[in-house]
Amino acid sequence: MAATSRQGWIINLLKGKIMEQFKIINDILDFAIEGEIEAHKFYTDLAAKMTDKTMKHVFLDFAAEELGHKKILEDAKSGKKVLLKKEQIADLKIAEFTVAVKPTPNMTFKDALILAMQKEKKAFQLYTRLSHLTIEKEAAELFAALAQQEAKHKLRFELEYDDVVLKED
């Protein structure tokens, strides 16, 4: 095989791999976007069940933040440069010691917090895994930053749980 045809073959192979990776990244982004849409609905529904106005507002704020995550993912998918600041978030690990609950129409405030903590923990774990599995540097950084956003949400619910529920018990 001549050098130039071999180079052409290698270039075509690399283009194919790049396109394959691009398709995989887009599929992952679509999956993450769908997850953010589901999270928005989850928090909106949870807010509707709250009688405490403060927590209703907190859940609506989180619903709005999930739409912000969706926009970030959509921007990344469309090729826009997305900059998120890196930060370390404390983990109180309260969610690790709670029993799983299912959403119900008569859900208590405590159960709503547990459900929210567990949901954010799962979202954090998902984005962390995606950041480790993605070989494209910008996508990996995006997923790592989104993992930290989810960790921040979990911390907010853990702090509320600590302030309200654990002090009552």
Buried (B, 14 or more C-beta within 10 A) or exposed (E): EEEEEEEEEEEEEEEEEEEEBEEBBEEBBEEBBEBBBEBBEBBBEBBEBBEEEEBBEBBBBBBEBBBEBBEBBBEBBEEEEBEBEEEEBEBBEBBEEBEEBEEEEEBEBBBBBBBBBBBBBBBBEBBBEBBEEBEBEEBBBBBBBBBBBBBBBBBBBBBBBEEBBEEEE
